[in-house]
Amino acid sequence: MDHEKPVRSHVFRRGDKVLHVMEDEEEMVGTVMSELPNGNYLVEFWVPGRKRGGYRTELEFSADEIIPCYIPLGPCKPQSA
């Protein structure tokens, strides 16, 4: 009898950048603020706006609803052709 190991979701830490893909395929990049007692994550997003320049909001997600997002920290240099 084959026993499949349960696939473990990615473990996120405070400060990790994550990507959430919404229903309309729009992508939002946020920052993990904390892991909640129920195993979900509190993620902070910056929402741009016109009046006050934007605002921050925090939403709760399971690990399956967010994707690790790696943002290069070094300077961007144009590649020569």
mmCIF file of the N, C-alpha and C atoms, coordinates in Angstrom:
data_MODEL
# 
_entry.id   MODEL 
# 
loop_
_atom_site.group_PDB 
_atom_site.id 
_atom_site.type_symbol 
_atom_site.label_atom_id 
_atom_site.label_alt_id 
_atom_site.label_comp_id 
_atom_site.label_asym_id 
_atom_site.label_entity_id 
_atom_site.label_seq_id 
_atom_site.pdbx_PDB_ins_code 
_atom_site.Cartn_x 
_atom_site.Cartn_y 
_atom_site.Cartn_z 
_atom_site.occupancy 
_atom_site.B_iso_or_equiv 
_atom_site.pdbx_formal_charge 
_atom_site.auth_seq_id 
_atom_site.auth_comp_id 
_atom_site.auth_asym_id 
_atom_site.auth_atom_id 
_atom_site.pdbx_PDB_model_num 
ATOM 1   N N  . MET A 1 1  ? 0.845  -1.181 0.000   1.00 0.00 ? 1  MET A N  1 
ATOM 2   C CA . MET A 1 1  ? 0.000  0.000  0.000   1.00 0.00 ? 1  MET A CA 1 
ATOM 3   C C  . MET A 1 1  ? 0.888  1.241  0.000   1.00 0.00 ? 1  MET A C  1 
ATOM 4   N N  . ASP A 1 2  ? 0.644  2.121  -0.934  1.00 0.00 ? 2  ASP A N  1 
ATOM 5   C CA . ASP A 1 2  ? 1.427  3.354  -1.015  1.00 0.00 ? 2  ASP A CA 1 
ATOM 6   C C  . ASP A 1 2  ? 0.867  4.392  -0.054  1.00 0.00 ? 2  ASP A C  1 
ATOM 7   N N  . HIS A 1 3  ? 1.754  4.964  0.711   1.00 0.00 ? 3  HIS A N  1 
ATOM 8   C CA . HIS A 1 3  ? 1.356  6.052  1.608   1.00 0.00 ? 3  HIS A CA 1 
ATOM 9   C C  . HIS A 1 3  ? 2.020  7.319  1.111   1.00 0.00 ? 3  HIS A C  1 
ATOM 10  N N  . GLU A 1 4  ? 1.217  8.274  0.729   1.00 0.00 ? 4  GLU A N  1 
ATOM 11  C CA . GLU A 1 4  ? 1.768  9.548  0.278   1.00 0.00 ? 4  GLU A CA 1 
ATOM 12  C C  . GLU A 1 4  ? 2.025  10.435 1.477   1.00 0.00 ? 4  GLU A C  1 
ATOM 13  N N  . LYS A 1 5  ? 3.193  11.041 1.484   1.00 0.00 ? 5  LYS A N  1 
ATOM 14  C CA . LYS A 1 5  ? 3.497  11.998 2.543   1.00 0.00 ? 5  LYS A CA 1 
ATOM 15  C C  . LYS A 1 5  ? 2.721  13.274 2.263   1.00 0.00 ? 5  LYS A C  1 
ATOM 16  N N  . PRO A 1 6  ? 2.143  13.870 3.296   1.00 0.00 ? 6  PRO A N  1 
ATOM 17  C CA . PRO A 1 6  ? 1.457  15.142 3.053   1.00 0.00 ? 6  PRO A CA 1 
ATOM 18  C C  . PRO A 1 6  ? 2.464  16.199 2.624   1.00 0.00 ? 6  PRO A C  1 
ATOM 19  N N  . VAL A 1 7  ? 2.088  16.977 1.634   1.00 0.00 ? 7  VAL A N  1 
ATOM 20  C CA . VAL A 1 7  ? 2.959  18.045 1.155   1.00 0.00 ? 7  VAL A CA 1 
ATOM 21  C C  . VAL A 1 7  ? 2.922  19.176 2.165   1.00 0.00 ? 7  VAL A C  1 
ATOM 22  N N  . ARG A 1 8  ? 4.082  19.536 2.653   1.00 0.00 ? 8  ARG A N  1 
ATOM 23  C CA . ARG A 1 8  ? 4.146  20.610 3.642   1.00 0.00 ? 8  ARG A CA 1 
ATOM 24  C C  . ARG A 1 8  ? 4.258  21.943 2.924   1.00 0.00 ? 8  ARG A C  1 
ATOM 25  N N  . SER A 1 9  ? 3.409  22.850 3.301   1.00 0.00 ? 9  SER A N  1 
ATOM 26  C CA . SER A 1 9  ? 3.454  24.189 2.719   1.00 0.00 ? 9  SER A CA 1 
ATOM 27  C C  . SER A 1 9  ? 4.734  24.892 3.150   1.00 0.00 ? 9  SER A C  1 
ATOM 28  N N  . HIS A 1 10 ? 5.084  25.905 2.410   1.00 0.00 ? 10 HIS A N  1 
ATOM 29  C CA . HIS A 1 10 ? 6.256  26.714 2.737   1.00 0.00 ? 10 HIS A CA 1 
ATOM 30  C C  . HIS A 1 10 ? 6.067  27.341 4.118   1.00 0.00 ? 10 HIS A C  1 
ATOM 31  N N  . VAL A 1 11 ? 7.137  27.430 4.880   1.00 0.00 ? 11 VAL A N  1 
ATOM 32  C CA . VAL A 1 11 ? 7.089  28.088 6.188   1.00 0.00 ? 11 VAL A CA 1 
ATOM 33  C C  . VAL A 1 11 ? 7.638  29.501 6.013   1.00 0.00 ? 11 VAL A C  1 
ATOM 34  N N  . PHE A 1 12 ? 6.834  30.472 6.375   1.00 0.00 ? 12 PHE A N  1 
ATOM 35  C CA . PHE A 1 12 ? 7.217  31.874 6.223   1.00 0.00 ? 12 PHE A CA 1 
ATOM 36  C C  . PHE A 1 12 ? 7.649  32.448 7.566   1.00 0.00 ? 12 PHE A C  1 
ATOM 37  N N  . ARG A 1 13 ? 8.497  33.470 7.503   1.00 0.00 ? 13 ARG A N  1 
ATOM 38  C CA . ARG A 1 13 ? 8.936  34.180 8.708   1.00 0.00 ? 13 ARG A CA 1 
ATOM 39  C C  . ARG A 1 13 ? 8.589  35.650 8.584   1.00 0.00 ? 13 ARG A C  1 
ATOM 40  N N  . ARG A 1 14 ? 8.554  36.319 9.717   1.00 0.00 ? 14 ARG A N  1 
ATOM 41  C CA . ARG A 1 14 ? 8.285  37.756 9.736   1.00 0.00 ? 14 ARG A CA 1 
ATOM 42  C C  . ARG A 1 14 ? 9.274  38.467 8.811   1.00 0.00 ? 14 ARG A C  1 
ATOM 43  N N  . GLY A 1 15 ? 8.757  39.348 7.967   1.00 0.00 ? 15 GLY A N  1 
ATOM 44  C CA . GLY A 1 15 ? 9.599  40.109 7.060   1.00 0.00 ? 15 GLY A CA 1 
ATOM 45  C C  . GLY A 1 15 ? 9.715  39.505 5.673   1.00 0.00 ? 15 GLY A C  1 
ATOM 46  N N  . ASP A 1 16 ? 9.293  38.239 5.510   1.00 0.00 ? 16 ASP A N  1 
ATOM 47  C CA . ASP A 1 16 ? 9.347  37.615 4.183   1.00 0.00 ? 16 ASP A CA 1 
ATOM 48  C C  . ASP A 1 16 ? 8.412  38.338 3.225   1.00 0.00 ? 16 ASP A C  1 
ATOM 49  N N  . LYS A 1 17 ? 8.856  38.513 1.997   1.00 0.00 ? 17 LYS A N  1 
ATOM 50  C CA . LYS A 1 17 ? 8.003  39.076 0.946   1.00 0.00 ? 17 LYS A CA 1 
ATOM 51  C C  . LYS A 1 17 ? 7.226  37.922 0.320   1.00 0.00 ? 17 LYS A C  1 
ATOM 52  N N  . VAL A 1 18 ? 5.931  38.143 0.113   1.00 0.00 ? 18 VAL A N  1 
ATOM 53  C CA . VAL A 1 18 ? 5.082  37.107 -0.464  1.00 0.00 ? 18 VAL A CA 1 
ATOM 54  C C  . VAL A 1 18 ? 4.212  37.694 -1.566  1.00 0.00 ? 18 VAL A C  1 
ATOM 55  N N  . LEU A 1 19 ? 3.747  36.820 -2.432  1.00 0.00 ? 19 LEU A N  1 
ATOM 56  C CA . LEU A 1 19 ? 2.892  37.191 -3.547  1.00 0.00 ? 19 LEU A CA 1 
ATOM 57  C C  . LEU A 1 19 ? 1.543  36.522 -3.343  1.00 0.00 ? 19 LEU A C  1 
ATOM 58  N N  . HIS A 1 20 ? 0.474  37.298 -3.480  1.00 0.00 ? 20 HIS A N  1 
ATOM 59  C CA . HIS A 1 20 ? -0.881 36.746 -3.426  1.00 0.00 ? 20 HIS A CA 1 
ATOM 60  C C  . HIS A 1 20 ? -1.547 37.044 -4.758  1.00 0.00 ? 20 HIS A C  1 
ATOM 61  N N  . VAL A 1 21 ? -2.071 35.988 -5.404  1.00 0.00 ? 21 VAL A N  1 
ATOM 62  C CA . VAL A 1 21 ? -2.767 36.155 -6.679  1.00 0.00 ? 21 VAL A CA 1 
ATOM 63  C C  . VAL A 1 21 ? -4.260 36.179 -6.379  1.00 0.00 ? 21 VAL A C  1 
ATOM 64  N N  . MET A 1 22 ? -4.897 37.290 -6.722  1.00 0.00 ? 22 MET A N  1 
ATOM 65  C CA . MET A 1 22 ? -6.323 37.453 -6.439  1.00 0.00 ? 22 MET A CA 1 
ATOM 66  C C  . MET A 1 22 ? -7.153 36.755 -7.511  1.00 0.00 ? 22 MET A C  1 
ATOM 67  N N  . GLU A 1 23 ? -8.467 36.700 -7.299  1.00 0.00 ? 23 GLU A N  1 
ATOM 68  C CA . GLU A 1 23 ? -9.373 35.995 -8.204  1.00 0.00 ? 23 GLU A CA 1 
ATOM 69  C C  . GLU A 1 23 ? -9.289 36.499 -9.638  1.00 0.00 ? 23 GLU A C  1 
ATOM 70  N N  . ASP A 1 24 ? -9.063 37.781 -9.814  1.00 0.00 ? 24 ASP A N  1 
ATOM 71  C CA . ASP A 1 24 ? -9.003 38.344 -11.168 1.00 0.00 ? 24 ASP A CA 1 
ATOM 72  C C  . ASP A 1 24 ? -7.586 38.299 -11.752 1.00 0.00 ? 24 ASP A C  1 
ATOM 73  N N  . GLU A 1 25 ? -6.741 37.443 -11.175 1.00 0.00 ? 25 GLU A N  1 
ATOM 74  C CA . GLU A 1 25 ? -5.359 37.235 -11.618 1.00 0.00 ? 25 GLU A CA 1 
ATOM 75  C C  . GLU A 1 25 ? -4.432 38.414 -11.329 1.00 0.00 ? 25 GLU A C  1 
ATOM 76  N N  . GLU A 1 26 ? -4.936 39.429 -10.624 1.00 0.00 ? 26 GLU A N  1 
ATOM 77  C CA . GLU A 1 26 ? -4.064 40.535 -10.222 1.00 0.00 ? 26 GLU A CA 1 
ATOM 78  C C  . GLU A 1 26 ? -3.170 40.049 -9.084  1.00 0.00 ? 26 GLU A C  1 
ATOM 79  N N  . GLU A 1 27 ? -1.910 40.459 -9.107  1.00 0.00 ? 27 GLU A N  1 
ATOM 80  C CA . GLU A 1 27 ? -0.948 40.030 -8.101  1.00 0.00 ? 27 GLU A CA 1 
ATOM 81  C C  . GLU A 1 27 ? -0.640 41.168 -7.140  1.00 0.00 ? 27 GLU A C  1 
ATOM 82  N N  . MET A 1 28 ? -0.520 40.822 -5.857  1.00 0.00 ? 28 MET A N  1 
ATOM 83  C CA . MET A 1 28 ? -0.159 41.801 -4.835  1.00 0.00 ? 28 MET A CA 1 
ATOM 84  C C  . MET A 1 28 ? 1.047  41.267 -4.071  1.00 0.00 ? 28 MET A C  1 
ATOM 85  N N  . VAL A 1 29 ? 2.032  42.129 -3.838  1.00 0.00 ? 29 VAL A N  1 
ATOM 86  C CA . VAL A 1 29 ? 3.203  41.760 -3.048  1.00 0.00 ? 29 VAL A CA 1 
ATOM 87  C C  . VAL A 1 29 ? 3.027  42.339 -1.656  1.00 0.00 ? 29 VAL A C  1 
ATOM 88  N N  . GLY A 1 30 ? 3.227  41.502 -0.642  1.00 0.00 ? 30 GLY A N  1 
ATOM 89  C CA . GLY A 1 30 ? 3.077  41.947 0.734   1.00 0.00 ? 30 GLY A CA 1 
ATOM 90  C C  . GLY A 1 30 ? 4.223  41.449 1.597   1.00 0.00 ? 30 GLY A C  1 
ATOM 91  N N  . THR A 1 31 ? 4.158  41.789 2.879   1.00 0.00 ? 31 THR A N  1 
ATOM 92  C CA . THR A 1 31 ? 5.176  41.405 3.849   1.00 0.00 ? 31 THR A CA 1 
ATOM 93  C C  . THR A 1 31 ? 4.521  40.628 4.976   1.00 0.00 ? 31 THR A C  1 
ATOM 94  N N  . VAL A 1 32 ? 5.091  39.464 5.317   1.00 0.00 ? 32 VAL A N  1 
ATOM 95  C CA . VAL A 1 32 ? 4.567  38.671 6.431   1.00 0.00 ? 32 VAL A CA 1 
ATOM 96  C C  . VAL A 1 32 ? 4.852  39.426 7.724   1.00 0.00 ? 32 VAL A C  1 
ATOM 97  N N  . MET A 1 33 ? 3.796  39.663 8.498   1.00 0.00 ? 33 MET A N  1 
ATOM 98  C CA . MET A 1 33 ? 3.945  40.362 9.774   1.00 0.00 ? 33 MET A CA 1 
ATOM 99  C C  . MET A 1 33 ? 4.096  39.374 10.928  1.00 0.00 ? 33 MET A C  1 
ATOM 100 N N  . SER A 1 34 ? 3.339  38.260 10.877  1.00 0.00 ? 34 SER A N  1 
ATOM 101 C CA . SER A 1 34 ? 3.436  37.263 11.940  1.00 0.00 ? 34 SER A CA 1 
ATOM 102 C C  . SER A 1 34 ? 2.711  35.988 11.544  1.00 0.00 ? 34 SER A C  1 
ATOM 103 N N  . GLU A 1 35 ? 3.061  34.904 12.247  1.00 0.00 ? 35 GLU A N  1 
ATOM 104 C CA . GLU A 1 35 ? 2.326  33.652 12.108  1.00 0.00 ? 35 GLU A CA 1 
ATOM 105 C C  . GLU A 1 35 ? 1.304  33.620 13.240  1.00 0.00 ? 35 GLU A C  1 
ATOM 106 N N  . LEU A 1 36 ? 0.063  33.324 12.908  1.00 0.00 ? 36 LEU A N  1 
ATOM 107 C CA . LEU A 1 36 ? -1.018 33.316 13.883  1.00 0.00 ? 36 LEU A CA 1 
ATOM 108 C C  . LEU A 1 36 ? -1.121 31.948 14.554  1.00 0.00 ? 36 LEU A C  1 
ATOM 109 N N  . PRO A 1 37 ? -1.742 31.876 15.739  1.00 0.00 ? 37 PRO A N  1 
ATOM 110 C CA . PRO A 1 37 ? -1.868 30.600 16.449  1.00 0.00 ? 37 PRO A CA 1 
ATOM 111 C C  . PRO A 1 37 ? -2.559 29.498 15.632  1.00 0.00 ? 37 PRO A C  1 
ATOM 112 N N  . ASN A 1 38 ? -3.421 29.878 14.687  1.00 0.00 ? 38 ASN A N  1 
ATOM 113 C CA . ASN A 1 38 ? -4.122 28.878 13.873  1.00 0.00 ? 38 ASN A CA 1 
ATOM 114 C C  . ASN A 1 38 ? -3.288 28.397 12.684  1.00 0.00 ? 38 ASN A C  1 
ATOM 115 N N  . GLY A 1 39 ? -2.028 28.865 12.562  1.00 0.00 ? 39 GLY A N  1 
ATOM 116 C CA . GLY A 1 39 ? -1.147 28.439 11.480  1.00 0.00 ? 39 GLY A CA 1 
ATOM 117 C C  . GLY A 1 39 ? -1.201 29.334 10.258  1.00 0.00 ? 39 GLY A C  1 
ATOM 118 N N  . ASN A 1 40 ? -2.131 30.269 10.218  1.00 0.00 ? 40 ASN A N  1 
ATOM 119 C CA . ASN A 1 40 ? -2.208 31.223 9.108   1.00 0.00 ? 40 ASN A CA 1 
ATOM 120 C C  . ASN A 1 40 ? -1.197 32.342 9.322   1.00 0.00 ? 40 ASN A C  1 
ATOM 121 N N  . TYR A 1 41 ? -1.076 33.195 8.310   1.00 0.00 ? 41 TYR A N  1 
ATOM 122 C CA . TYR A 1 41 ? -0.120 34.303 8.372   1.00 0.00 ? 41 TYR A CA 1 
ATOM 123 C C  . TYR A 1 41 ? -0.833 35.636 8.206   1.00 0.00 ? 41 TYR A C  1 
ATOM 124 N N  . LEU A 1 42 ? -0.378 36.632 8.948   1.00 0.00 ? 42 LEU A N  1 
ATOM 125 C CA . LEU A 1 42 ? -0.870 37.991 8.809   1.00 0.00 ? 42 LEU A CA 1 
ATOM 126 C C  . LEU A 1 42 ? 0.081  38.702 7.848   1.00 0.00 ? 42 LEU A C  1 
ATOM 127 N N  . VAL A 1 43 ? -0.463 39.175 6.730   1.00 0.00 ? 43 VAL A N  1 
ATOM 128 C CA . VAL A 1 43 ? 0.350  39.786 5.678   1.00 0.00 ? 43 VAL A CA 1 
ATOM 129 C C  . VAL A 1 43 ? -0.075 41.236 5.497   1.00 0.00 ? 43 VAL A C  1 
ATOM 130 N N  . GLU A 1 44 ? 0.907  42.137 5.455   1.00 0.00 ? 44 GLU A N  1 
ATOM 131 C CA . GLU A 1 44 ? 0.641  43.560 5.272   1.00 0.00 ? 44 GLU A CA 1 
ATOM 132 C C  . GLU A 1 44 ? 0.869  43.938 3.812   1.00 0.00 ? 44 GLU A C  1 
ATOM 133 N N  . PHE A 1 45 ? -0.072 44.703 3.268   1.00 0.00 ? 45 PHE A N  1 
ATOM 134 C CA . PHE A 1 45 ? 0.016  45.189 1.892   1.00 0.00 ? 45 PHE A CA 1 
ATOM 135 C C  . PHE A 1 45 ? -0.048 46.705 1.887   1.00 0.00 ? 45 PHE A C  1 
ATOM 136 N N  . TRP A 1 46 ? 0.650  47.315 0.945   1.00 0.00 ? 46 TRP A N  1 
ATOM 137 C CA . TRP A 1 46 ? 0.562  48.751 0.703   1.00 0.00 ? 46 TRP A CA 1 
ATOM 138 C C  . TRP A 1 46 ? -0.400 48.939 -0.457  1.00 0.00 ? 46 TRP A C  1 
ATOM 139 N N  . VAL A 1 47 ? -1.465 49.700 -0.227  1.00 0.00 ? 47 VAL A N  1 
ATOM 140 C CA . VAL A 1 47 ? -2.468 49.962 -1.255  1.00 0.00 ? 47 VAL A CA 1 
ATOM 141 C C  . VAL A 1 47 ? -2.340 51.427 -1.656  1.00 0.00 ? 47 VAL A C  1 
ATOM 142 N N  . PRO A 1 48 ? -1.897 51.700 -2.897  1.00 0.00 ? 48 PRO A N  1 
ATOM 143 C CA . PRO A 1 48 ? -1.741 53.090 -3.321  1.00 0.00 ? 48 PRO A CA 1 
ATOM 144 C C  . PRO A 1 48 ? -3.085 53.797 -3.430  1.00 0.00 ? 48 PRO A C  1 
ATOM 145 N N  . GLY A 1 49 ? -3.076 55.083 -3.170  1.00 0.00 ? 49 GLY A N  1 
ATOM 146 C CA . GLY A 1 49 ? -4.297 55.877 -3.271  1.00 0.00 ? 49 GLY A CA 1 
ATOM 147 C C  . GLY A 1 49 ? -3.976 57.301 -3.680  1.00 0.00 ? 49 GLY A C  1 
ATOM 148 N N  . ARG A 1 50 ? -4.999 58.027 -4.049  1.00 0.00 ? 50 ARG A N  1 
ATOM 149 C CA . ARG A 1 50 ? -4.786 59.402 -4.523  1.00 0.00 ? 50 ARG A CA 1 
ATOM 150 C C  . ARG A 1 50 ? -4.804 60.420 -3.394  1.00 0.00 ? 50 ARG A C  1 
ATOM 151 N N  . LYS A 1 51 ? -5.778 60.303 -2.499  1.00 0.00 ? 51 LYS A N  1 
ATOM 152 C CA . LYS A 1 51 ? -5.942 61.337 -1.471  1.00 0.00 ? 51 LYS A CA 1 
ATOM 153 C C  . LYS A 1 51 ? -4.757 61.436 -0.527  1.00 0.00 ? 51 LYS A C  1 
ATOM 154 N N  . ARG A 1 52 ? -4.459 60.355 0.144   1.00 0.00 ? 52 ARG A N  1 
ATOM 155 C CA . ARG A 1 52 ? -3.395 60.386 1.144   1.00 0.00 ? 52 ARG A CA 1 
ATOM 156 C C  . ARG A 1 52 ? -2.134 59.678 0.673   1.00 0.00 ? 52 ARG A C  1 
ATOM 157 N N  . GLY A 1 53 ? -2.081 59.337 -0.591  1.00 0.00 ? 53 GLY A N  1 
ATOM 158 C CA . GLY A 1 53 ? -0.901 58.648 -1.106  1.00 0.00 ? 53 GLY A CA 1 
ATOM 159 C C  . GLY A 1 53 ? -0.975 57.141 -0.947  1.00 0.00 ? 53 GLY A C  1 
ATOM 160 N N  . GLY A 1 54 ? -1.945 56.651 -0.205  1.00 0.00 ? 54 GLY A N  1 
ATOM 161 C CA . GLY A 1 54 ? -2.113 55.216 -0.014  1.00 0.00 ? 54 GLY A CA 1 
ATOM 162 C C  . GLY A 1 54 ? -2.238 54.857 1.455   1.00 0.00 ? 54 GLY A C  1 
ATOM 163 N N  . TYR A 1 55 ? -2.399 53.572 1.715   1.00 0.00 ? 55 TYR A N  1 
ATOM 164 C CA . TYR A 1 55 ? -2.533 53.100 3.093   1.00 0.00 ? 55 TYR A CA 1 
ATOM 165 C C  . TYR A 1 55 ? -2.076 51.649 3.173   1.00 0.00 ? 55 TYR A C  1 
ATOM 166 N N  . ARG A 1 56 ? -1.816 51.211 4.386   1.00 0.00 ? 56 ARG A N  1 
ATOM 167 C CA . ARG A 1 56 ? -1.418 49.826 4.634   1.00 0.00 ? 56 ARG A CA 1 
ATOM 168 C C  . ARG A 1 56 ? -2.628 49.064 5.167   1.00 0.00 ? 56 ARG A C  1 
ATOM 169 N N  . THR A 1 57 ? -2.728 47.803 4.776   1.00 0.00 ? 57 THR A N  1 
ATOM 170 C CA . THR A 1 57 ? -3.784 46.947 5.296   1.00 0.00 ? 57 THR A CA 1 
ATOM 171 C C  . THR A 1 57 ? -3.196 45.572 5.581   1.00 0.00 ? 57 THR A C  1 
ATOM 172 N N  . GLU A 1 58 ? -3.754 44.876 6.559   1.00 0.00 ? 58 GLU A N  1 
ATOM 173 C CA . GLU A 1 58 ? -3.286 43.543 6.916   1.00 0.00 ? 58 GLU A CA 1 
ATOM 174 C C  . GLU A 1 58 ? -4.399 42.541 6.666   1.00 0.00 ? 58 GLU A C  1 
ATOM 175 N N  . LEU A 1 59 ? -4.046 41.426 6.027   1.00 0.00 ? 59 LEU A N  1 
ATOM 176 C CA . LEU A 1 59 ? -5.004 40.371 5.726   1.00 0.00 ? 59 LEU A CA 1 
ATOM 177 C C  . LEU A 1 59 ? -4.428 39.038 6.181   1.00 0.00 ? 59 LEU A C  1 
ATOM 178 N N  . GLU A 1 60 ? -5.320 38.102 6.514   1.00 0.00 ? 60 GLU A N  1 
ATOM 179 C CA . GLU A 1 60 ? -4.913 36.777 6.969   1.00 0.00 ? 60 GLU A CA 1 
ATOM 180 C C  . GLU A 1 60 ? -4.989 35.783 5.812   1.00 0.00 ? 60 GLU A C  1 
ATOM 181 N N  . PHE A 1 61 ? -3.929 34.967 5.668   1.00 0.00 ? 61 PHE A N  1 
ATOM 182 C CA . PHE A 1 61 ? -3.875 33.961 4.607   1.00 0.00 ? 61 PHE A CA 1 
ATOM 183 C C  . PHE A 1 61 ? -3.329 32.652 5.153   1.00 0.00 ? 61 PHE A C  1 
ATOM 184 N N  . SER A 1 62 ? -3.761 31.545 4.558   1.00 0.00 ? 62 SER A N  1 
ATOM 185 C CA . SER A 1 62 ? -3.113 30.263 4.833   1.00 0.00 ? 62 SER A CA 1 
ATOM 186 C C  . SER A 1 62 ? -1.850 30.213 3.975   1.00 0.00 ? 62 SER A C  1 
ATOM 187 N N  . ALA A 1 63 ? -0.946 29.302 4.300   1.00 0.00 ? 63 ALA A N  1 
ATOM 188 C CA . ALA A 1 63 ? 0.307  29.201 3.543   1.00 0.00 ? 63 ALA A CA 1 
ATOM 189 C C  . ALA A 1 63 ? 0.058  28.832 2.084   1.00 0.00 ? 63 ALA A C  1 
ATOM 190 N N  . ASP A 1 64 ? -1.059 28.170 1.804   1.00 0.00 ? 64 ASP A N  1 
ATOM 191 C CA . ASP A 1 64 ? -1.377 27.776 0.428   1.00 0.00 ? 64 ASP A CA 1 
ATOM 192 C C  . ASP A 1 64 ? -1.843 28.953 -0.427  1.00 0.00 ? 64 ASP A C  1 
ATOM 193 N N  . GLU A 1 65 ? -2.205 30.062 0.198   1.00 0.00 ? 65 GLU A N  1 
ATOM 194 C CA . GLU A 1 65 ? -2.737 31.215 -0.532  1.00 0.00 ? 65 GLU A CA 1 
ATOM 195 C C  . GLU A 1 65 ? -1.672 32.254 -0.885  1.00 0.00 ? 65 GLU A C  1 
ATOM 196 N N  . ILE A 1 66 ? -0.451 32.054 -0.381  1.00 0.00 ? 66 ILE A N  1 
ATOM 197 C CA . ILE A 1 66 ? 0.625  32.999 -0.658  1.00 0.00 ? 66 ILE A CA 1 
ATOM 198 C C  . ILE A 1 66 ? 1.834  32.245 -1.210  1.00 0.00 ? 66 ILE A C  1 
ATOM 199 N N  . ILE A 1 67 ? 2.633  32.955 -1.989  1.00 0.00 ? 67 ILE A N  1 
ATOM 200 C CA . ILE A 1 67 ? 3.786  32.372 -2.677  1.00 0.00 ? 67 ILE A CA 1 
ATOM 201 C C  . ILE A 1 67 ? 5.026  33.154 -2.250  1.00 0.00 ? 67 ILE A C  1 
ATOM 202 N N  . PRO A 1 68 ? 6.142  32.460 -1.964  1.00 0.00 ? 68 PRO A N  1 
ATOM 203 C CA . PRO A 1 68 ? 7.368  33.200 -1.645  1.00 0.00 ? 68 PRO A CA 1 
ATOM 204 C C  . PRO A 1 68 ? 7.747  34.121 -2.803  1.00 0.00 ? 68 PRO A C  1 
ATOM 205 N N  . CYS A 1 69 ? 8.186  35.314 -2.480  1.00 0.00 ? 69 CYS A N  1 
ATOM 206 C CA . CYS A 1 69 ? 8.533  36.309 -3.497  1.00 0.00 ? 69 CYS A CA 1 
ATOM 207 C C  . CYS A 1 69 ? 9.953  36.776 -3.210  1.00 0.00 ? 69 CYS A C  1 
ATOM 208 N N  . TYR A 1 70 ? 10.844 36.525 -4.142  1.00 0.00 ? 70 TYR A N  1 
ATOM 209 C CA . TYR A 1 70 ? 12.238 36.889 -3.949  1.00 0.00 ? 70 TYR A CA 1 
ATOM 210 C C  . TYR A 1 70 ? 12.539 38.151 -4.736  1.00 0.00 ? 70 TYR A C  1 
ATOM 211 N N  . ILE A 1 71 ? 12.929 39.187 -4.024  1.00 0.00 ? 71 ILE A N  1 
ATOM 212 C CA . ILE A 1 71 ? 13.224 40.474 -4.640  1.00 0.00 ? 71 ILE A CA 1 
ATOM 213 C C  . ILE A 1 71 ? 14.726 40.703 -4.539  1.00 0.00 ? 71 ILE A C  1 
ATOM 214 N N  . PRO A 1 72 ? 15.419 40.835 -5.678  1.00 0.00 ? 72 PRO A N  1 
ATOM 215 C CA . PRO A 1 72 ? 16.867 41.052 -5.626  1.00 0.00 ? 72 PRO A CA 1 
ATOM 216 C C  . PRO A 1 72 ? 17.193 42.356 -4.908  1.00 0.00 ? 72 PRO A C  1 
ATOM 217 N N  . LEU A 1 73 ? 18.193 42.305 -4.046  1.00 0.00 ? 73 LEU A N  1 
ATOM 218 C CA . LEU A 1 73 ? 18.550 43.484 -3.261  1.00 0.00 ? 73 LEU A CA 1 
ATOM 219 C C  . LEU A 1 73 ? 19.670 44.298 -3.890  1.00 0.00 ? 73 LEU A C  1 
ATOM 220 N N  . GLY A 1 74 ? 20.395 43.717 -4.818  1.00 0.00 ? 74 GLY A N  1 
ATOM 221 C CA . GLY A 1 74 ? 21.521 44.411 -5.433  1.00 0.00 ? 74 GLY A CA 1 
ATOM 222 C C  . GLY A 1 74 ? 21.067 45.443 -6.444  1.00 0.00 ? 74 GLY A C  1 
ATOM 223 N N  . PRO A 1 75 ? 22.002 46.287 -6.889  1.00 0.00 ? 75 PRO A N  1 
ATOM 224 C CA . PRO A 1 75 ? 21.652 47.304 -7.889  1.00 0.00 ? 75 PRO A CA 1 
ATOM 225 C C  . PRO A 1 75 ? 21.307 46.648 -9.223  1.00 0.00 ? 75 PRO A C  1 
ATOM 226 N N  . CYS A 1 76 ? 20.387 47.226 -9.923  1.00 0.00 ? 76 CYS A N  1 
ATOM 227 C CA . CYS A 1 76 ? 19.995 46.727 -11.244 1.00 0.00 ? 76 CYS A CA 1 
ATOM 228 C C  . CYS A 1 76 ? 20.907 47.354 -12.285 1.00 0.00 ? 76 CYS A C  1 
ATOM 229 N N  . LYS A 1 77 ? 21.565 46.529 -13.047 1.00 0.00 ? 77 LYS A N  1 
ATOM 230 C CA . LYS A 1 77 ? 22.448 47.024 -14.106 1.00 0.00 ? 77 LYS A CA 1 
ATOM 231 C C  . LYS A 1 77 ? 21.913 46.540 -15.444 1.00 0.00 ? 77 LYS A C  1 
ATOM 232 N N  . PRO A 1 78 ? 21.844 47.417 -16.416 1.00 0.00 ? 78 PRO A N  1 
ATOM 233 C CA . PRO A 1 78 ? 21.392 46.972 -17.738 1.00 0.00 ? 78 PRO A CA 1 
ATOM 234 C C  . PRO A 1 78 ? 22.409 46.007 -18.338 1.00 0.00 ? 78 PRO A C  1 
ATOM 235 N N  . GLN A 1 79 ? 21.902 44.966 -18.979 1.00 0.00 ? 79 GLN A N  1 
ATOM 236 C CA . GLN A 1 79 ? 22.790 44.000 -19.623 1.00 0.00 ? 79 GLN A CA 1 
ATOM 237 C C  . GLN A 1 79 ? 23.108 44.474 -21.029 1.00 0.00 ? 79 GLN A C  1 
ATOM 238 N N  . SER A 1 80 ? 24.371 44.353 -21.393 1.00 0.00 ? 80 SER A N  1 
ATOM 239 C CA . SER A 1 80 ? 24.752 44.768 -22.744 1.00 0.00 ? 80 SER A CA 1 
ATOM 240 C C  . SER A 1 80 ? 24.367 43.679 -23.736 1.00 0.00 ? 80 SER A C  1 
ATOM 241 N N  . ALA A 1 81 ? 23.966 44.101 -24.923 1.00 0.00 ? 81 ALA A N  1 
ATOM 242 C CA . ALA A 1 81 ? 23.511 43.145 -25.947 1.00 0.00 ? 81 ALA A CA 1 
ATOM 243 C C  . ALA A 1 81 ? 24.651 42.492 -26.663 1.00 0.00 ? 81 ALA A C  1 
# 
